[in-house]
Amino acid sequence: MKQSLALAILTFALLASACKEQPEATGSRIASLDEIFERDELVILNDDGDPLTFDIYLATSFEQQRRGLMFVRDLPEKTGMLFVYDDDSMHSMWMKNTYIPLDIVFARRDGSVSSVIHDTEPLSLESLSSIEPVTYVLELNAGVARRYKIGAGSQLVRSADSG
């Protein structure tokens, strides 16, 4: 009896601690993203050269990049998150605490798309890596890259606010 009570108290304490460390886990939605990230518009020239405009959240700081789209349960079709890194490097993503499947677009410093990982598995801890050094990573709803023909022939164009 004492062991089961002690185990229950320990379990409760661990759960309470986890919730304190990740306050976003308790009901955050798109509104919480608006509190953490700046928004902008990103134009993508798809594989056919057609311009597409997406609303994006900008993840520029380490803390923002660590948070990403975790805890988001729905995202409008033409909304995504653009991770902007200071260096060209082999960047990788994972789906920890990410409840929606995503397409992950890796792009070089000039905005040209290096590769796309389609239909990622929600909540997976698998590391999903670029195939070469990149500066940008764009996360979109799963299926959007194929639907809008965003692939290795596409180009991320500077956002409206960055000139």
GUTI-977930 format. One record per atom (N, C-alpha, C): x, y, z; chain; residue number from 1; residue in three letters. Coordinates in steps of 0.05 Angstrom, whole numbers, m for minus. Layout:
BEGIN
+--------+--------+--------+----+-----+-----+
|     xx |     yy |     zz | ch |   i |  aa |
+--------+--------+--------+----+-----+-----+
|      X |      Y |      Z |  A | NUM | ALA |
...
+--------+--------+--------+----+-----+-----+
This chain:
BEGIN
+--------+--------+--------+----+-----+-----+
|     xx |     yy |     zz | ch |   i |  aa |
+--------+--------+--------+----+-----+-----+
|     16 |    m24 |      0 |  A |   1 | MET |
|      0 |      0 |      0 |  A |   1 | MET |
|     17 |     25 |      0 |  A |   1 | MET |
|     38 |     25 |     18 |  A |   2 | LYS |
|     56 |     48 |     19 |  A |   2 | LYS |
|     71 |     52 |     m7 |  A |   2 | LYS |
|     79 |     29 |    m20 |  A |   3 | GLN |
|     93 |     31 |    m45 |  A |   3 | GLN |
|     76 |     42 |    m67 |  A |   3 | GLN |
|     51 |     34 |    m69 |  A |   4 | SER |
|     33 |     43 |    m90 |  A |   4 | SER |
|     27 |     73 |    m85 |  A |   4 | SER |
|     24 |     82 |    m60 |  A |   5 | LEU |
|     19 |    110 |    m54 |  A |   5 | LEU |
|     43 |    126 |    m61 |  A |   5 | LEU |
|     67 |    117 |    m54 |  A |   6 | ALA |
|     91 |    131 |    m61 |  A |   6 | ALA |
|     95 |    133 |    m91 |  A |   6 | ALA |
|     89 |    111 |   m106 |  A |   7 | LEU |
|     90 |    111 |   m135 |  A |   7 | LEU |
|     71 |    131 |   m147 |  A |   7 | LEU |
|     47 |    132 |   m136 |  A |   8 | ALA |
|     26 |    151 |   m146 |  A |   8 | ALA |
|     35 |    180 |   m141 |  A |   8 | ALA |
|     47 |    185 |   m118 |  A |   9 | ILE |
|     56 |    213 |   m112 |  A |   9 | ILE |
|     79 |    220 |   m131 |  A |   9 | ILE |
|     98 |    201 |   m135 |  A |  10 | LEU |
|    120 |    206 |   m153 |  A |  10 | LEU |
|    111 |    211 |   m181 |  A |  10 | LEU |
|     92 |    195 |   m191 |  A |  11 | THR |
|     81 |    199 |   m217 |  A |  11 | THR |
|     68 |    226 |   m220 |  A |  11 | THR |
|     52 |    234 |   m200 |  A |  12 | PHE |
|     39 |    260 |   m201 |  A |  12 | PHE |
|     60 |    282 |   m201 |  A |  12 | PHE |
|     81 |    280 |   m185 |  A |  13 | ALA |
|    101 |    300 |   m184 |  A |  13 | ALA |
|    116 |    303 |   m211 |  A |  13 | ALA |
|    122 |    280 |   m224 |  A |  14 | LEU |
|    135 |    281 |   m250 |  A |  14 | LEU |
|    117 |    293 |   m271 |  A |  14 | LEU |
|     92 |    287 |   m271 |  A |  15 | LEU |
|     73 |    298 |   m290 |  A |  15 | LEU |
|     70 |    328 |   m285 |  A |  15 | LEU |
|     68 |    337 |   m261 |  A |  16 | ALA |
|     66 |    365 |   m254 |  A |  16 | ALA |
|     91 |    380 |   m263 |  A |  16 | ALA |
|    114 |    368 |   m259 |  A |  17 | SER |
|    139 |    380 |   m267 |  A |  17 | SER |
|    141 |    383 |   m297 |  A |  17 | SER |
|    132 |    362 |   m311 |  A |  18 | ALA |
|    133 |    363 |   m341 |  A |  18 | ALA |
|    115 |    385 |   m351 |  A |  18 | ALA |
|     92 |    389 |   m339 |  A |  19 | CYS |
|     74 |    410 |   m347 |  A |  19 | CYS |
|     86 |    438 |   m342 |  A |  19 | CYS |
|    100 |    441 |   m320 |  A |  20 | LYS |
|    113 |    466 |   m314 |  A |  20 | LYS |
|    135 |    472 |   m334 |  A |  20 | LYS |
|    150 |    452 |   m343 |  A |  21 | GLU |
|    172 |    456 |   m361 |  A |  21 | GLU |
|    161 |    462 |   m389 |  A |  21 | GLU |
|    137 |    453 |   m396 |  A |  22 | GLN |
|    126 |    457 |   m422 |  A |  22 | GLN |
|     98 |    468 |   m420 |  A |  22 | GLN |
|     95 |    494 |   m413 |  A |  23 | PRO |
|     69 |    505 |   m409 |  A |  23 | PRO |
|     52 |    505 |   m435 |  A |  23 | PRO |
|     65 |    504 |   m457 |  A |  24 | GLU |
|     51 |    504 |   m483 |  A |  24 | GLU |
|     34 |    479 |   m486 |  A |  24 | GLU |
|     41 |    458 |   m471 |  A |  25 | ALA |
|     28 |    432 |   m474 |  A |  25 | ALA |
|     m1 |    432 |   m465 |  A |  25 | ALA |
|     m9 |    452 |   m450 |  A |  26 | THR |
|    m36 |    453 |   m440 |  A |  26 | THR |
|    m54 |    471 |   m456 |  A |  26 | THR |
|    m61 |    462 |   m480 |  A |  27 | GLY |
|    m82 |    475 |   m495 |  A |  27 | GLY |
|    m72 |    497 |   m514 |  A |  27 | GLY |
|    m47 |    499 |   m520 |  A |  28 | SER |
|    m38 |    520 |   m539 |  A |  28 | SER |
|    m48 |    514 |   m567 |  A |  28 | SER |
|    m54 |    535 |   m580 |  A |  29 | ARG |
|    m62 |    533 |   m608 |  A |  29 | ARG |
|    m47 |    554 |   m624 |  A |  29 | ARG |
|    m57 |    561 |   m647 |  A |  30 | ILE |
|    m44 |    581 |   m664 |  A |  30 | ILE |
|    m40 |    607 |   m649 |  A |  30 | ILE |
|    m59 |    615 |   m632 |  A |  31 | ALA |
|    m56 |    640 |   m617 |  A |  31 | ALA |
|    m30 |    640 |   m601 |  A |  31 | ALA |
|    m22 |    618 |   m590 |  A |  32 | SER |
|      3 |    617 |   m574 |  A |  32 | SER |
|     27 |    622 |   m593 |  A |  32 | SER |
|     25 |    613 |   m617 |  A |  33 | LEU |
|     47 |    619 |   m637 |  A |  33 | LEU |
|     49 |    649 |   m641 |  A |  33 | LEU |
|     26 |    662 |   m642 |  A |  34 | ASP |
|     26 |    691 |   m647 |  A |  34 | ASP |
|     40 |    706 |   m624 |  A |  34 | ASP |
|     40 |    695 |   m601 |  A |  35 | GLU |
|     53 |    707 |   m578 |  A |  35 | GLU |
|     83 |    703 |   m578 |  A |  35 | GLU |
|     92 |    682 |   m591 |  A |  36 | ILE |
|    120 |    675 |   m590 |  A |  36 | ILE |
|    136 |    683 |   m615 |  A |  36 | ILE |
|    122 |    682 |   m638 |  A |  37 | PHE |
|    136 |    686 |   m664 |  A |  37 | PHE |
|    126 |    710 |   m678 |  A |  37 | PHE |
|    144 |    723 |   m693 |  A |  38 | GLU |
|    136 |    743 |   m712 |  A |  38 | GLU |
|    124 |    729 |   m737 |  A |  38 | GLU |
|    107 |    743 |   m751 |  A |  39 | ARG |
|     95 |    732 |   m775 |  A |  39 | ARG |
|    103 |    748 |   m799 |  A |  39 | ARG |
|    102 |    735 |   m822 |  A |  40 | ASP |
|    110 |    749 |   m847 |  A |  40 | ASP |
|     97 |    733 |   m870 |  A |  40 | ASP |
|    101 |    743 |   m894 |  A |  41 | GLU |
|     93 |    728 |   m918 |  A |  41 | GLU |
|    118 |    719 |   m932 |  A |  41 | GLU |
|    116 |    695 |   m943 |  A |  42 | LEU |
|    138 |    684 |   m958 |  A |  42 | LEU |
|    127 |    676 |   m986 |  A |  42 | LEU |
|    142 |    685 |  m1006 |  A |  43 | VAL |
|    135 |    677 |  m1033 |  A |  43 | VAL |
|    153 |    655 |  m1041 |  A |  43 | VAL |
|    141 |    634 |  m1052 |  A |  44 | ILE |
|    156 |    611 |  m1062 |  A |  44 | ILE |
|    150 |    609 |  m1092 |  A |  44 | ILE |
|    171 |    607 |  m1108 |  A |  45 | LEU |
|    168 |    601 |  m1136 |  A |  45 | LEU |
|    169 |    570 |  m1138 |  A |  45 | LEU |
|    147 |    558 |  m1146 |  A |  46 | ASN |
|    146 |    529 |  m1146 |  A |  46 | ASN |
|    161 |    517 |  m1169 |  A |  46 | ASN |
|    161 |    491 |  m1172 |  A |  47 | ASP |
|    176 |    477 |  m1193 |  A |  47 | ASP |
|    168 |    486 |  m1221 |  A |  47 | ASP |
|    144 |    496 |  m1225 |  A |  48 | ASP |
|    134 |    507 |  m1250 |  A |  48 | ASP |
|    140 |    537 |  m1253 |  A |  48 | ASP |
|    152 |    549 |  m1232 |  A |  49 | GLY |
|    158 |    578 |  m1233 |  A |  49 | GLY |
|    135 |    595 |  m1224 |  A |  49 | GLY |
|    113 |    583 |  m1215 |  A |  50 | ASP |
|     90 |    598 |  m1206 |  A |  50 | ASP |
|     95 |    609 |  m1178 |  A |  50 | ASP |
|     88 |    635 |  m1173 |  A |  51 | PRO |
|     92 |    646 |  m1146 |  A |  51 | PRO |
|     69 |    637 |  m1128 |  A |  51 | PRO |
|     76 |    629 |  m1104 |  A |  52 | LEU |
|     57 |    621 |  m1083 |  A |  52 | LEU |
|     63 |    637 |  m1058 |  A |  52 | LEU |
|     42 |    648 |  m1045 |  A |  53 | THR |
|     46 |    663 |  m1021 |  A |  53 | THR |
|     36 |    648 |   m997 |  A |  53 | THR |
|     54 |    646 |   m977 |  A |  54 | PHE |
|     48 |    632 |   m952 |  A |  54 | PHE |
|     50 |    652 |   m928 |  A |  54 | PHE |
|     32 |    649 |   m909 |  A |  55 | ASP |
|     36 |    663 |   m883 |  A |  55 | ASP |
|     55 |    645 |   m867 |  A |  55 | ASP |
|     75 |    658 |   m856 |  A |  56 | ILE |
|     95 |    642 |   m841 |  A |  56 | ILE |
|    100 |    654 |   m813 |  A |  56 | ILE |
|    107 |    636 |   m795 |  A |  57 | TYR |
|    118 |    644 |   m770 |  A |  57 | TYR |
|    148 |    642 |   m773 |  A |  57 | TYR |
|    163 |    662 |   m763 |  A |  58 | LEU |
|    192 |    662 |   m765 |  A |  58 | LEU |
|    205 |    652 |   m739 |  A |  58 | LEU |
|    221 |    631 |   m742 |  A |  59 | ALA |
|    235 |    620 |   m720 |  A |  59 | ALA |
|    265 |    628 |   m724 |  A |  59 | ALA |
|    273 |    649 |   m710 |  A |  60 | THR |
|    300 |    659 |   m715 |  A |  60 | THR |
|    319 |    655 |   m690 |  A |  60 | THR |
|    308 |    654 |   m667 |  A |  61 | SER |
|    324 |    650 |   m643 |  A |  61 | SER |
|    325 |    620 |   m636 |  A |  61 | SER |
|    345 |    613 |   m620 |  A |  62 | PHE |
|    348 |    585 |   m611 |  A |  62 | PHE |
|    322 |    576 |   m597 |  A |  62 | PHE |
|    312 |    592 |   m579 |  A |  63 | GLU |
|    287 |    585 |   m564 |  A |  63 | GLU |
|    264 |    581 |   m583 |  A |  63 | GLU |
|    260 |    598 |   m603 |  A |  64 | GLN |
|    239 |    595 |   m622 |  A |  64 | GLN |
|    243 |    569 |   m638 |  A |  64 | GLN |
|    267 |    564 |   m647 |  A |  65 | GLN |
|    273 |    540 |   m663 |  A |  65 | GLN |
|    269 |    515 |   m647 |  A |  65 | GLN |
|    275 |    516 |   m621 |  A |  66 | ARG |
|    270 |    493 |   m604 |  A |  66 | ARG |
|    240 |    488 |   m601 |  A |  66 | ARG |
|    224 |    508 |   m599 |  A |  67 | ARG |
|    195 |    506 |   m596 |  A |  67 | ARG |
|    181 |    497 |   m621 |  A |  67 | ARG |
|    188 |    510 |   m644 |  A |  68 | GLY |
|    177 |    503 |   m670 |  A |  68 | GLY |
|    146 |    501 |   m669 |  A |  68 | GLY |
|    136 |    481 |   m682 |  A |  69 | LEU |
|    107 |    476 |   m684 |  A |  69 | LEU |
|     97 |    456 |   m663 |  A |  69 | LEU |
|    113 |    452 |   m642 |  A |  70 | MET |
|    104 |    433 |   m621 |  A |  70 | MET |
|     78 |    443 |   m609 |  A |  70 | MET |
|     61 |    424 |   m603 |  A |  71 | PHE |
|     35 |    428 |   m590 |  A |  71 | PHE |
|     13 |    439 |   m608 |  A |  71 | PHE |
|     20 |    445 |   m633 |  A |  72 | VAL |
|      0 |    456 |   m652 |  A |  72 | VAL |
|    m17 |    432 |   m661 |  A |  72 | VAL |
|    m43 |    436 |   m661 |  A |  73 | ARG |
|    m61 |    414 |   m669 |  A |  73 | ARG |
|    m74 |    419 |   m696 |  A |  73 | ARG |
|    m73 |    443 |   m706 |  A |  74 | ASP |
|    m82 |    449 |   m733 |  A |  74 | ASP |
|    m69 |    474 |   m743 |  A |  74 | ASP |
|    m66 |    475 |   m769 |  A |  75 | LEU |
|    m51 |    497 |   m782 |  A |  75 | LEU |
|    m65 |    502 |   m809 |  A |  75 | LEU |
|    m72 |    527 |   m815 |  A |  76 | PRO |
|    m84 |    533 |   m841 |  A |  76 | PRO |
|    m66 |    523 |   m864 |  A |  76 | PRO |
|    m78 |    516 |   m886 |  A |  77 | GLU |
|    m64 |    503 |   m908 |  A |  77 | GLU |
|    m40 |    519 |   m918 |  A |  77 | GLU |
|    m43 |    545 |   m921 |  A |  78 | LYS |
|    m21 |    561 |   m932 |  A |  78 | LYS |
|     m7 |    576 |   m910 |  A |  78 | LYS |
|     m3 |    563 |   m887 |  A |  79 | THR |
|     12 |    574 |   m864 |  A |  79 | THR |
|     34 |    554 |   m858 |  A |  79 | THR |
|     57 |    565 |   m850 |  A |  80 | GLY |
|     79 |    548 |   m843 |  A |  80 | GLY |
|     98 |    562 |   m823 |  A |  80 | GLY |
|    120 |    549 |   m818 |  A |  81 | MET |
|    141 |    561 |   m801 |  A |  81 | MET |
|    167 |    560 |   m816 |  A |  81 | MET |
|    181 |    583 |   m817 |  A |  82 | LEU |
|    207 |    584 |   m830 |  A |  82 | LEU |
|    229 |    587 |   m808 |  A |  82 | LEU |
|    246 |    568 |   m807 |  A |  83 | PHE |
|    269 |    568 |   m789 |  A |  83 | PHE |
|    292 |    581 |   m804 |  A |  83 | PHE |
|    303 |    603 |   m793 |  A |  84 | VAL |
|    324 |    618 |   m806 |  A |  84 | VAL |
|    349 |    614 |   m789 |  A |  84 | VAL |
|    370 |    602 |   m801 |  A |  85 | TYR |
|    394 |    596 |   m786 |  A |  85 | TYR |
|    416 |    616 |   m795 |  A |  85 | TYR |
|    435 |    621 |   m777 |  A |  86 | ASP |
|    458 |    639 |   m783 |  A |  86 | ASP |
|    479 |    625 |   m801 |  A |  86 | ASP |
|    479 |    599 |   m801 |  A |  87 | ASP |
|    500 |    585 |   m815 |  A |  87 | ASP |
|    488 |    565 |   m835 |  A |  87 | ASP |
|    505 |    558 |   m855 |  A |  88 | ASP |
|    498 |    536 |   m873 |  A |  88 | ASP |
|    508 |    511 |   m859 |  A |  88 | ASP |
|    490 |    493 |   m853 |  A |  89 | SER |
|    497 |    469 |   m838 |  A |  89 | SER |
|    478 |    447 |   m844 |  A |  89 | SER |
|    485 |    423 |   m835 |  A |  90 | MET |
|    467 |    400 |   m837 |  A |  90 | MET |
|    446 |    404 |   m815 |  A |  90 | MET |
|    423 |    413 |   m821 |  A |  91 | HIS |
|    402 |    418 |   m801 |  A |  91 | HIS |
|    383 |    394 |   m801 |  A |  91 | HIS |
|    374 |    388 |   m777 |  A |  92 | SER |
|    354 |    366 |   m775 |  A |  92 | SER |
|    332 |    374 |   m757 |  A |  92 | SER |
|    309 |    362 |   m761 |  A |  93 | MET |
|    285 |    367 |   m746 |  A |  93 | MET |
|    274 |    341 |   m734 |  A |  93 | MET |
|    256 |    343 |   m715 |  A |  94 | TRP |
|    242 |    320 |   m705 |  A |  94 | TRP |
|    214 |    328 |   m699 |  A |  94 | TRP |
|    197 |    309 |   m694 |  A |  95 | MET |
|    168 |    314 |   m691 |  A |  95 | MET |
|    159 |    311 |   m662 |  A |  95 | MET |
|    178 |    314 |   m643 |  A |  96 | LYS |
|    171 |    312 |   m615 |  A |  96 | LYS |
|    149 |    332 |   m608 |  A |  96 | LYS |
|    128 |    323 |   m595 |  A |  97 | ASN |
|    106 |    340 |   m587 |  A |  97 | ASN |
|     93 |    355 |   m610 |  A |  97 | ASN |
|     97 |    345 |   m635 |  A |  98 | THR |
|     84 |    357 |   m658 |  A |  98 | THR |
|     62 |    338 |   m667 |  A |  98 | THR |
|     37 |    348 |   m665 |  A |  99 | TYR |
|     13 |    331 |   m669 |  A |  99 | TYR |
|      3 |    329 |   m697 |  A |  99 | TYR |
|     14 |    346 |   m715 |  A | 100 | ILE |
|      5 |    345 |   m743 |  A | 100 | ILE |
|     27 |    336 |   m761 |  A | 100 | ILE |
|     21 |    321 |   m781 |  A | 101 | PRO |
|     42 |    313 |   m800 |  A | 101 | PRO |
|     50 |    337 |   m817 |  A | 101 | PRO |
|     76 |    337 |   m824 |  A | 102 | LEU |
|     87 |    360 |   m838 |  A | 102 | LEU |
|    102 |    352 |   m862 |  A | 102 | LEU |
|    106 |    371 |   m881 |  A | 103 | ASP |
|    126 |    369 |   m902 |  A | 103 | ASP |
|    148 |    388 |   m893 |  A | 103 | ASP |
|    173 |    379 |   m895 |  A | 104 | ILE |
|    196 |    395 |   m887 |  A | 104 | ILE |
|    213 |    401 |   m911 |  A | 104 | ILE |
|    215 |    427 |   m917 |  A | 105 | VAL |
|    230 |    437 |   m940 |  A | 105 | VAL |
|    256 |    449 |   m931 |  A | 105 | VAL |
|    278 |    438 |   m941 |  A | 106 | PHE |
|    305 |    448 |   m935 |  A | 106 | PHE |
|    315 |    465 |   m958 |  A | 106 | PHE |
|    325 |    489 |   m952 |  A | 107 | ALA |
|    334 |    508 |   m973 |  A | 107 | ALA |
|    361 |    519 |   m967 |  A | 107 | ALA |
|    376 |    523 |   m988 |  A | 108 | ARG |
|    403 |    535 |   m987 |  A | 108 | ARG |
|    401 |    565 |   m981 |  A | 108 | ARG |
|    424 |    577 |   m976 |  A | 109 | ARG |
|    426 |    606 |   m970 |  A | 109 | ARG |
|    413 |    623 |   m991 |  A | 109 | ARG |
|    415 |    615 |  m1017 |  A | 110 | ASP |
|    402 |    630 |  m1038 |  A | 110 | ASP |
|    372 |    625 |  m1041 |  A | 110 | ASP |
|    361 |    608 |  m1024 |  A | 111 | GLY |
|    333 |    602 |  m1025 |  A | 111 | GLY |
|    325 |    579 |  m1042 |  A | 111 | GLY |
|    344 |    568 |  m1057 |  A | 112 | SER |
|    337 |    545 |  m1074 |  A | 112 | SER |
|    333 |    521 |  m1057 |  A | 112 | SER |
|    312 |    505 |  m1064 |  A | 113 | VAL |
|    305 |    482 |  m1048 |  A | 113 | VAL |
|    325 |    459 |  m1053 |  A | 113 | VAL |
|    336 |    449 |  m1031 |  A | 114 | SER |
|    354 |    427 |  m1032 |  A | 114 | SER |
|    339 |    400 |  m1032 |  A | 114 | SER |
|    320 |    397 |  m1014 |  A | 115 | SER |
|    305 |    372 |  m1012 |  A | 115 | SER |
|    279 |    377 |   m996 |  A | 115 | SER |
|    261 |    358 |   m998 |  A | 116 | VAL |
|    236 |    359 |   m984 |  A | 116 | VAL |
|    231 |    331 |   m971 |  A | 116 | VAL |
|    224 |    331 |   m946 |  A | 117 | ILE |
|    215 |    307 |   m933 |  A | 117 | ILE |
|    184 |    309 |   m931 |  A | 117 | ILE |
|    170 |    290 |   m943 |  A | 118 | HIS |
|    141 |    291 |   m944 |  A | 118 | HIS |
|    128 |    275 |   m921 |  A | 118 | HIS |
|    105 |    284 |   m912 |  A | 119 | ASP |
|     88 |    269 |   m894 |  A | 119 | ASP |
|    102 |    257 |   m870 |  A | 119 | ASP |
|    114 |    274 |   m853 |  A | 120 | THR |
|    128 |    265 |   m829 |  A | 120 | THR |
|    108 |    253 |   m810 |  A | 120 | THR |
|    118 |    236 |   m793 |  A | 121 | GLU |
|    101 |    222 |   m773 |  A | 121 | GLU |
|     99 |    238 |   m747 |  A | 121 | GLU |
|     74 |    246 |   m740 |  A | 122 | PRO |
|     71 |    262 |   m715 |  A | 122 | PRO |
|     83 |    247 |   m691 |  A | 122 | PRO |
|     94 |    262 |   m673 |  A | 123 | LEU |
|    105 |    253 |   m647 |  A | 123 | LEU |
|    130 |    235 |   m649 |  A | 123 | LEU |
|    140 |    232 |   m673 |  A | 124 | SER |
|    164 |    215 |   m677 |  A | 124 | SER |
|    189 |    229 |   m666 |  A | 124 | SER |
|    207 |    214 |   m656 |  A | 125 | LEU |
|    233 |    224 |   m646 |  A | 125 | LEU |
|    255 |    219 |   m667 |  A | 125 | LEU |
|    248 |    209 |   m690 |  A | 126 | GLU |
|    267 |    205 |   m712 |  A | 126 | GLU |
|    279 |    232 |   m721 |  A | 126 | GLU |
|    305 |    233 |   m725 |  A | 127 | SER |
|    318 |    257 |   m735 |  A | 127 | SER |
|    315 |    258 |   m765 |  A | 127 | SER |
|    304 |    280 |   m775 |  A | 128 | LEU |
|    299 |    284 |   m804 |  A | 128 | LEU |
|    318 |    306 |   m814 |  A | 128 | LEU |
|    338 |    298 |   m830 |  A | 129 | SER |
|    360 |    315 |   m836 |  A | 129 | SER |
|    361 |    325 |   m865 |  A | 129 | SER |
|    373 |    348 |   m868 |  A | 130 | SER |
|    378 |    358 |   m895 |  A | 130 | SER |
|    399 |    339 |   m908 |  A | 130 | SER |
|    400 |    340 |   m935 |  A | 131 | ILE |
|    419 |    323 |   m949 |  A | 131 | ILE |
|    445 |    337 |   m955 |  A | 131 | ILE |
|    446 |    363 |   m949 |  A | 132 | GLU |
|    469 |    380 |   m953 |  A | 132 | GLU |
|    466 |    404 |   m934 |  A | 132 | GLU |
|    487 |    420 |   m930 |  A | 133 | PRO |
|    484 |    444 |   m913 |  A | 133 | PRO |
|    463 |    463 |   m924 |  A | 133 | PRO |
|    446 |    472 |   m906 |  A | 134 | VAL |
|    424 |    491 |   m914 |  A | 134 | VAL |
|    423 |    513 |   m893 |  A | 134 | VAL |
|    409 |    534 |   m900 |  A | 135 | THR |
|    405 |    557 |   m882 |  A | 135 | THR |
|    377 |    559 |   m873 |  A | 135 | THR |
|    358 |    549 |   m889 |  A | 136 | TYR |
|    329 |    552 |   m882 |  A | 136 | TYR |
|    316 |    524 |   m881 |  A | 136 | TYR |
|    297 |    523 |   m863 |  A | 137 | VAL |
|    279 |    499 |   m862 |  A | 137 | VAL |
|    251 |    510 |   m860 |  A | 137 | VAL |
|    234 |    501 |   m878 |  A | 138 | LEU |
|    206 |    509 |   m879 |  A | 138 | LEU |
|    188 |    485 |   m872 |  A | 138 | LEU |
|    171 |    489 |   m852 |  A | 139 | GLU |
|    152 |    468 |   m845 |  A | 139 | GLU |
|    125 |    476 |   m854 |  A | 139 | GLU |
|    112 |    458 |   m869 |  A | 140 | LEU |
|     85 |    462 |   m880 |  A | 140 | LEU |
|     68 |    438 |   m873 |  A | 140 | LEU |
|     42 |    441 |   m875 |  A | 141 | ASN |
|     24 |    418 |   m871 |  A | 141 | ASN |
|     31 |    396 |   m890 |  A | 141 | ASN |
|     29 |    371 |   m881 |  A | 142 | ALA |
|     35 |    348 |   m899 |  A | 142 | ALA |
|     17 |    349 |   m923 |  A | 142 | ALA |
|     29 |    344 |   m946 |  A | 143 | GLY |
|     14 |    344 |   m972 |  A | 143 | GLY |
|     16 |    371 |   m987 |  A | 143 | GLY |
|     22 |    392 |   m973 |  A | 144 | VAL |
|     23 |    419 |   m986 |  A | 144 | VAL |
|     45 |    420 |  m1007 |  A | 144 | VAL |
|     69 |    409 |  m1001 |  A | 145 | ALA |
|     91 |    410 |  m1020 |  A | 145 | ALA |
|     84 |    396 |  m1046 |  A | 145 | ALA |
|     72 |    373 |  m1044 |  A | 146 | ARG |
|     64 |    359 |  m1069 |  A | 146 | ARG |
|     41 |    374 |  m1084 |  A | 146 | ARG |
|     21 |    382 |  m1068 |  A | 147 | ARG |
|     m2 |    395 |  m1079 |  A | 147 | ARG |
|      5 |    421 |  m1095 |  A | 147 | ARG |
|     25 |    436 |  m1084 |  A | 148 | TYR |
|     32 |    461 |  m1096 |  A | 148 | TYR |
|     59 |    459 |  m1112 |  A | 148 | TYR |
|     68 |    435 |  m1117 |  A | 149 | LYS |
|     92 |    429 |  m1133 |  A | 149 | LYS |
|    117 |    444 |  m1122 |  A | 149 | LYS |
|    121 |    441 |  m1095 |  A | 150 | ILE |
|    145 |    452 |  m1083 |  A | 150 | ILE |
|    165 |    429 |  m1080 |  A | 150 | ILE |
|    187 |    432 |  m1095 |  A | 151 | GLY |
|    207 |    411 |  m1095 |  A | 151 | GLY |
|    235 |    422 |  m1101 |  A | 151 | GLY |
|    253 |    405 |  m1111 |  A | 152 | ALA |
|    280 |    413 |  m1115 |  A | 152 | ALA |
|    283 |    435 |  m1136 |  A | 152 | ALA |
|    263 |    440 |  m1152 |  A | 153 | GLY |
|    264 |    462 |  m1172 |  A | 153 | GLY |
|    252 |    488 |  m1162 |  A | 153 | GLY |
|    245 |    489 |  m1136 |  A | 154 | SER |
|    231 |    512 |  m1125 |  A | 154 | SER |
|    251 |    531 |  m1112 |  A | 154 | SER |
|    241 |    555 |  m1107 |  A | 155 | GLN |
|    258 |    577 |  m1095 |  A | 155 | GLN |
|    242 |    592 |  m1074 |  A | 155 | GLN |
|    253 |    594 |  m1050 |  A | 156 | LEU |
|    242 |    611 |  m1029 |  A | 156 | LEU |
|    251 |    640 |  m1036 |  A | 156 | LEU |
|    232 |    658 |  m1038 |  A | 157 | VAL |
|    238 |    686 |  m1044 |  A | 157 | VAL |
|    237 |    701 |  m1019 |  A | 157 | VAL |
|    253 |    721 |  m1016 |  A | 158 | ARG |
|    253 |    737 |   m992 |  A | 158 | ARG |
|    225 |    746 |   m984 |  A | 158 | ARG |
|    221 |    746 |   m958 |  A | 159 | SER |
|    194 |    754 |   m948 |  A | 159 | SER |
|    190 |    784 |   m952 |  A | 159 | SER |
|    165 |    792 |   m951 |  A | 160 | ALA |
|    157 |    819 |   m956 |  A | 160 | ALA |
|    171 |    839 |   m938 |  A | 160 | ALA |
|    174 |    833 |   m912 |  A | 161 | ASP |
|    187 |    851 |   m893 |  A | 161 | ASP |
|    217 |    852 |   m896 |  A | 161 | ASP |
|    230 |    833 |   m908 |  A | 162 | SER |
|    259 |    833 |   m909 |  A | 162 | SER |
|    270 |    845 |   m935 |  A | 162 | SER |
|    252 |    855 |   m952 |  A | 163 | GLY |
|    261 |    869 |   m976 |  A | 163 | GLY |
|    264 |    851 |   m999 |  A | 163 | GLY |
+--------+--------+--------+----+-----+-----+
